[in-house]
Amino acid sequence: MQGQTHKVAHRYLSRPPERLVLEGYRHWTKSVITQSPVPMDEAGDLYRTILGAQFARPAFVAMADFLHTLGMCAKCPLHMFATNTPNICTDETMILGLISGIQNGDEASVELCLSALSCPTRCDEVVMAAGSFALILKGAAKILMPIPPEVLTSILNHRAKTAAHRFNDVTPPTIH
């Protein structure tokens, strides 16, 4: 199972749209946690490299607004792996699923991801900020692969089943 998960994660991380979302989240969060501008600068470099001058700044600003909003509205502290880690944790998958769902018009995936990430009373704020980010990326032709709601449900169910067995987890620890 671990090898299969690693292959899926690598496939996502090798695609520029998913990389913008995932590595943007990781860099932004690391910058907030460490109070260092270096990770944020690295995220800016990634956005300029992948998106070019026309879309990098608007996408970067929308990403930062989305993550700031999500951080204020999250049910609990969100997890992440370190930048360039070839794994994707559940919270990162839900963030990818949210942006993908918005871009691909998959309301079921959007609702599922929102309920996994945000307090019910704050979902509107999160989806509006996520929508801006998702649409700017889509306008730059950076469209994420669809993640069907069945896959997202399976991942959430797996997390619930294995929560009591975390001491046996062989994946690297996530960062809050």
Secondary structure as UniProt FT lines:
FT   HELIX           2..13
FT   HELIX           16..34
FT   HELIX           38..73
FT   TURN            83..84
FT   HELIX           90..104
FT   HELIX           107..117
FT   HELIX           120..122
FT   HELIX           123..139
FT   TURN            140..141
FT   HELIX           149..162
FT   HELIX           163..168
//
